[in-house]
């Protein structure tokens, strides 16, 4: 199976990004779905959706919030540009009035099909550094951001991301004088605290939605996945649980305390948004990443400090469609999108399959290939449908996730080795130059 890859056309979708992996946009909520990804088949030519993650499992960890500290000044925010912090408790409407100008609507275009996904972002610097969820920009070939404070729309570039923590930083081009968010103290958050969730609910844009509620638990661990496909699950830990009615599109938005300080980033919500509590009352179950943890990762990204989980700059692209892991080279795992990093949204990453397919009970020894993109690094190396990749960059692999993890530290233009077993059983090795693909 092969499709055409055009490395010199950055605005062209490297395959269908809104495929069976993630294709929604705007806030996880709505079922513990990424608030911005929703699965859907290739047609029609244009599709709008909201980012949202569906929570499929919840585990309570040790009591207490993640270790924190006052972090509002690490980005050089000044009193003239930052949203004001109140000395008294505010109503939700008063909080929204203060914090709204420090939020942005994020619209990610997923290739030439015209599919778009909407989410939210939090302004960290007056020159356009924005914090959002990784799943909000995952698979994007271009990103447009509208600043709520001044109403202007900017082109944004991905600075970096940590997919394992669902944190990303984007930079608005030619922005200046933006209102920035006042960041609070994550460690001071307690169960029962009143909070207000603000974001681009429904991906409608304009004035951010307002959802009041309270903190219902701390340091929560969840498994979240795309509601439509049920694959590409993500494990997130140390989260703030709230009953604020977060909706798809709110992903990347602000969870704010009673004094107008951002203490979390909206990330996921339970399927259907509500559940029955022990008292029999209908309640919302939503989750936010503590702002301290998100801001720490953002600072690392801004400093250009990559790691085994933090990727800086453009995403490396290999151009392979995985069919799952296999002990015999013909695994039956779900086939997914083409790629080389693992965005789960199509051509931008390694693939949308869960990488768990196997043809037997033995230990898998490679990742079977369902196809390659014509003109991609993988195709140029000679990889074809039915081959089984056994190692990437000198490291053995047994799943698409393995390849994704290995490629985190690599960038377009880097050369890496790939070893595989072809359909005739012969071992092959080649050195490829990684191309540039959609954000992972």
C-alpha positions in Angstrom: 0.0 0.0 0.0 1.4 3.4 -0.9 0.4 7.0 -1.2 2.1 10.1 -2.4 4.3 12.1 -0.1 5.3 15.7 -1.1 8.1 16.8 1.3 8.4 20.2 -0.4 4.8 21.2 0.2 4.5 22.1 4.0 0.8 23.0 3.7 -0.1 19.7 2.1 -1.5 17.0 4.4 0.9 14.1 4.6 -2.1 11.7 4.3 -5.4 11.9 6.0 -4.8 13.4 9.4 -8.3 13.1 10.6 -8.4 9.3 10.4 -9.2 6.6 12.9 -6.7 7.9 15.5 -7.4 11.4 16.7 -9.6 13.8 14.8 -11.4 16.0 17.0 -10.3 19.2 18.6 -10.9 21.5 21.5 -10.7 20.1 24.9 -10.7 16.6 26.1 -14.0 16.6 27.8 -17.1 15.1 26.5 -16.0 11.6 27.4 -12.4 11.7 28.2 -11.7 12.4 24.7 -9.0 14.9 23.7 -10.9 18.1 23.5 -10.0 18.4 19.9 -9.8 15.0 18.3 -12.6 13.0 16.9 -12.4 10.1 14.6 -13.9 10.2 11.1 -13.4 8.7 7.7 -11.6 10.8 5.0 -14.7 12.3 3.3 -16.2 14.9 3.3 -13.4 17.3 2.1 -13.8 19.7 5.0 -14.6 18.9 8.6 -14.6 21.0 11.8 -14.2 19.4 15.2 -13.4 20.1 18.8 -10.5 18.6 20.7 -11.5 16.4 23.5 -10.2 13.3 25.4 -12.5 10.7 26.9 -11.5 9.3 30.2 -11.6 5.5 30.2 -10.1 4.8 33.5 -9.3 6.7 36.7 -6.9 5.8 39.6 -6.5 7.9 42.7 -2.9 8.3 43.7 -1.3 9.5 46.9 -3.4 12.3 48.5 -2.3 15.8 47.9 -1.5 18.0 45.0 1.7 17.7 43.0 4.5 19.6 44.6 4.3 23.2 43.5 5.2 26.8 44.1 4.4 30.3 43.0 5.4 30.3 39.3 3.8 33.5 37.8 7.1 35.3 37.1 9.2 32.7 35.2 8.3 34.1 31.8 9.0 37.7 32.7 5.4 38.7 33.0 4.9 42.3 34.1 2.0 44.0 35.8 1.2 46.0 32.7 0.6 42.9 30.6 -0.6 40.2 33.1 -4.2 39.7 34.1 -4.9 41.1 37.5 -5.0 38.9 40.6 -7.7 39.8 43.1 -7.2 40.0 46.9 -10.8 38.9 47.4 -12.9 36.0 46.2 -14.4 36.6 42.8 -17.6 35.3 41.0 -17.2 33.2 37.9 -18.2 36.1 35.7 -15.7 38.4 37.3 -13.0 35.7 36.9 -13.9 35.4 33.2 -13.6 39.1 32.7 -10.1 39.1 34.1 -8.8 36.0 32.5 -10.5 35.9 29.1 -8.0 38.3 27.5 -5.1 35.9 28.3 -6.7 33.1 26.4 -6.6 32.2 22.7 -8.6 30.0 20.3 -6.4 27.5 18.6 -7.5 26.1 15.2 -5.3 23.3 13.7 -5.6 22.5 10.0 -5.0 18.8 9.3 -3.8 18.8 5.7 -5.2 19.5 2.3 -8.5 17.8 3.1 -9.4 21.0 5.0 -10.2 19.3 8.2 -9.8 21.6 11.2 -9.7 21.0 14.9 -10.4 23.7 17.6 -9.0 24.0 21.0 -7.8 26.6 23.5 -4.5 28.1 24.7 -3.1 30.1 27.6 -0.9 33.1 26.8 2.4 33.0 28.7 4.3 35.9 27.2 3.3 39.2 25.6 5.1 38.3 22.4 3.0 35.2 21.8 4.3 32.2 23.7 1.2 30.0 24.3 0.6 26.9 26.4 -1.8 24.3 25.2 -2.4 20.5 25.2 -0.4 18.4 22.8 -3.5 16.8 21.5 -4.8 20.2 20.4 -2.1 20.6 17.8 -1.4 17.0 17.2 -1.3 16.2 13.5 -1.5 19.8 12.5 0.0 21.0 9.2 -0.8 24.6 10.0 -2.1 26.4 13.1 -4.1 29.7 13.3 -4.6 31.3 16.7 -7.0 34.1 17.6 -6.1 36.1 20.7 -9.2 36.8 22.8 -7.6 39.9 24.2 -7.1 41.8 21.0 -9.2 39.8 18.5 -6.4 39.4 16.1 -5.5 36.1 14.3 -2.0 34.9 14.0 -0.1 32.0 12.4 1.5 29.9 15.0 4.5 27.5 14.9 5.1 24.6 17.2 8.0 25.3 19.6 7.9 21.8 21.1 5.8 19.3 23.0 5.8 16.5 25.5 3.2 14.0 24.2 3.6 11.8 27.4 2.4 14.7 29.5 0.0 16.2 26.9 1.8 19.6 27.0 2.7 21.7 24.0 4.1 25.2 23.4 3.3 27.2 20.3 4.5 30.7 19.3 2.4 33.3 17.6 4.2 34.9 14.7 4.7 38.7 14.8 2.7 39.1 18.0 3.4 41.7 20.7 1.6 43.4 23.6 -0.6 40.4 24.4 -2.3 40.1 27.8 -0.7 37.2 29.7 -2.2 34.9 32.3 -1.5 35.2 36.0 -0.3 31.7 37.0 -1.1 30.4 40.5 0.3 28.0 43.0 -0.6 24.4 42.1 0.5 23.1 45.5 -2.0 25.3 47.3 -5.0 23.6 45.6 -7.3 21.6 47.9 -10.3 19.4 47.5 -13.4 21.6 47.8 -11.8 24.7 46.4 -14.0 26.7 44.0 -12.7 26.8 40.4 -13.8 28.2 37.1 -13.0 26.5 33.7 -12.6 28.8 30.7 -12.2 27.7 27.1 -13.3 27.4 23.6 -16.2 25.0 24.3 -17.7 23.6 21.2 -14.9 25.2 19.1 -17.1 28.2 18.4 -14.5 30.8 19.1 -15.3 34.3 20.4 -16.0 34.9 24.1 -14.7 31.9 26.1 -17.2 29.7 27.8 -17.5 29.7 31.6 -18.0 26.7 33.8 -18.0 26.9 37.5 -17.4 24.1 39.9 -15.1 22.8 42.6 -12.1 20.5 43.0 -13.3 17.0 43.8 -9.9 15.2 44.0 -6.2 15.7 43.6 -3.3 13.8 42.1 -5.5 11.6 39.9 -4.2 9.2 37.2 -6.4 8.6 34.1 -6.4 6.7 30.9 -7.8 8.9 28.2 -8.6 8.1 24.5 -10.3 9.3 21.5 -14.0 8.7 21.9 -14.6 7.7 18.3 -11.9 5.1 17.8 -11.1 3.9 21.3 -7.4 3.6 20.4 -4.3 5.8 21.0 -5.0 5.8 24.7 -3.0 8.1 26.9 -2.0 7.7 30.6 -1.8 11.0 32.5 -1.0 11.4 36.1 -1.0 14.0 38.9 -4.2 15.6 37.6 -6.7 17.9 39.3 -10.2 16.5 39.2 -13.1 18.9 39.1 -16.9 18.9 38.5 -16.7 22.0 36.3 -18.6 21.1 33.1 -15.7 21.1 30.7 -16.6 20.5 27.1 -14.9 19.4 23.8 -13.0 22.5 22.7 -11.9 23.5 26.2 -8.7 21.5 26.0 -5.8 23.8 26.6 -8.0 26.2 28.4 -7.6 27.6 31.9 -8.8 26.2 35.3 -8.8 29.3 37.5 -9.0 29.7 41.3 -11.3 32.2 43.1 -8.7 35.0 42.8 -8.2 34.9 39.1 -5.0 32.8 39.0 -4.7 29.9 36.5 -4.0 26.7 38.6 -4.6 24.1 35.8 -4.9 23.4 32.1 -8.2 21.8 31.1 -7.4 18.4 29.5 -10.0 15.6 29.7 -13.5 14.7 30.8 -15.6 11.6 31.4 -17.5 10.1 28.5 -20.8 11.8 28.1 -19.4 14.5 30.5 -21.5 13.4 33.4 -21.7 10.4 35.7 -23.9 9.3 38.7 -22.4 10.0 42.0 -22.8 7.8 45.1 -25.6 10.1 46.2 -27.4 9.5 43.0 -26.9 13.0 41.8 -25.6 13.7 38.3 -22.1 15.1 38.4 -19.3 16.1 36.0 -15.9 14.4 36.1 -13.2 16.5 34.4 -9.4 16.8 34.7 -6.8 19.4 34.4 -3.0 19.4 34.4 -1.6 21.3 37.4 -0.2 24.6 36.0 3.1 24.1 37.7 3.8 20.9 35.9 2.7 22.3 32.6 4.7 25.4 33.0 7.8 23.5 34.0 7.6 21.6 30.8 6.9 24.8 28.9 10.0 26.4 30.3 12.1 23.4 29.3 10.7 23.6 25.8 11.3 27.3 25.5 14.9 26.7 26.6 15.3 24.2 23.8 16.1 21.4 26.3 14.9 18.2 24.6 14.8 14.9 26.4 13.5 11.3 26.0 9.9 12.7 26.2 10.3 16.4 25.2 10.6 17.2 21.5 11.9 20.5 20.3 11.0 22.0 16.9 9.7 20.2 13.8 8.5 16.6 13.9 10.7 13.9 12.2 8.8 12.0 9.6 9.5 8.4 8.4 6.5 7.5 6.2 5.5 4.1 7.4 2.1 2.6 8.1 2.3 0.1 10.9 0.2 -3.0 11.1 1.1 -3.9 14.7 3.8 -5.9 16.3 4.5 -9.4 15.1 6.5 -12.5 15.9 6.4 -13.7 12.3 6.4 -10.6 10.3 2.7 -10.6 9.4 1.1 -9.2 12.5 -2.6 -8.6 12.6 -2.7 -5.4 14.7 -4.7 -2.4 13.7 -3.2 -0.5 10.8 -3.0 3.1 11.3 -1.7 6.3 9.8 1.5 6.8 7.9 4.3 8.7 9.6 7.4 8.4 11.6 6.8 9.9 15.0 3.5 8.7 16.5 0.8 11.4 16.5 -1.9 8.8 16.0 -3.6 11.1 13.5 -2.5 9.7 10.2 0.5 10.5 8.1 2.0 12.8 10.7 3.1 10.1 13.0 4.1 6.5 13.1 0.6 5.2 12.8 -2.9 5.1 14.3 -2.9 1.4 15.2 -2.5 0.4 18.8 0.6 -1.5 17.9 -0.5 -4.5 19.8 -1.4 -6.9 17.0 0.3 -10.2 17.2 0.2 -13.5 15.2 1.0 -15.8 18.1 1.8 -16.1 21.7 5.5 -15.7 21.3 7.5 -12.5 22.0 7.1 -10.1 19.2 10.3 -9.3 17.3 9.4 -6.4 15.1 6.7 -4.1 13.7 4.9 -5.2 10.6 4.4 -2.7 7.8 1.1 -2.2 6.1 2.4 0.4 3.7 4.7 3.3 3.0 4.3 6.7 1.4 5.7 7.1 -2.0 8.7 9.4 -1.9 9.0 9.2 1.9 12.2 8.2 3.7 10.9 4.7 4.4 9.9 4.2 0.8 13.2 5.5 -0.5 15.0 3.0 1.7 13.1 0.1 0.1 10.6 -0.7 2.8 7.3 -2.1 1.4 4.1 -3.6 2.6 4.6 -6.9 4.5 8.1 -6.0 5.7 8.8 -6.1 9.5 11.0 -3.4 11.1 13.2 -4.9 13.8 15.3 -1.9 14.9 15.4 1.9 14.5 18.5 4.0 15.2 20.2 0.9 16.6 17.4 0.1 19.1 15.1 -3.0 18.8 11.4 -2.3 18.4 8.3 -4.4 18.9 5.5 -1.8 18.6 4.7 1.5 16.9 5.0 3.1 20.3 8.6 1.9 20.5 9.4 3.7 17.2 7.6 6.8 18.3 9.6 7.0 21.5 12.9 6.5 19.7 12.1 9.3 17.3 11.3 11.9 20.0 14.9 13.1 20.1 15.4 13.2 16.3 14.6 16.0 13.9 14.0 16.5 10.1 17.4 16.1 8.3 18.8 13.7 10.9 20.1 10.4 9.6 19.2 7.2 11.3 19.5 3.5 10.5 16.6 1.1 10.0 16.8 -2.7 10.0 14.0 -4.9 8.8 13.1 -8.4 7.5 11.5 -8.4 4.1 8.8 -10.7 2.9 11.3 -13.2 1.7 12.8 -13.5 5.1 16.0 -11.6 4.2 17.5 -9.0 6.7 18.0 -5.5 5.4 19.5 -2.4 6.8 19.5 1.2 5.4 20.3 4.7 6.5 17.5 7.2 5.9 17.3 11.0 6.2 14.2 11.9 8.2 11.8 14.3 6.6 9.5 16.9 8.2 6.0 15.9 9.1 2.9 17.3 11.0 3.1 18.0 14.7 3.0 15.0 16.9 
